[in-house]
Amino acid sequence: MKFLAILPATLIAAAPAMAGPYVNVEANSGFTGSDYSGTSTDFHVGVEGTSGVAGWYIQGGPTYVSPDGAVGETIATGKLGGSVAASDKLSVYGEISAAFDSVNSYGTKAGVKYKF
């Protein structure tokens, strides 16, 4: 009987920590020299979580693309990423992004972060 009483607490403690849902509004502008080319603004909803030394997230939603001197448009975009702590001071991260319009576009990001 005690086993059944502590089973839920054991399962909760063993489950990955979930930070939960979030909203991310992000504007990215492009320049070549001093020539402005435009701005893309993401209006994403996502979820993130952790498990041990790893963290992850997935987010998506509309992005308003407004090129300089042209009519803007709204497209669907998303990102999937994560990080792993290699040590107390070093982590490795990566991200895959996608934009879905008449020509689907994909991107990647990878790096390391060292804390002093």
C-alpha positions, 0 to 999 in steps of 0.5 A: 500500500505504501508503494502506491502512495509514493508511486506518483511522487516517484514518477514526477521526480523522474520526469524531465523538468518542463519549463512550459509554454512561452511567447517569443516576439523577435525582430531581425533586421538586415543590413549590407553596409549601411543599406537596410534590406528589411525586417522579419518579426516572429510572433511565436508560441513555444514550449521548452524543457530540460532533462538532466544536462540537456535543454530543448525548445520548439516554437512556431507561428507567423512571421511578418516579413517587411522588405525595404521598399516592398509590400510585407507578407506574413509567412509560417515559421518555426524553430527547434533547438537544444543545448547540452552542458558538456561541463559546468562552464561549457555548453553546446547548442544547436537550432534548426529553423524553417520558413514556409512560403512559395520557396521553403527555406531552412537554416541551422545554427550551432555553437559552444558557450563558455562561462567565465 
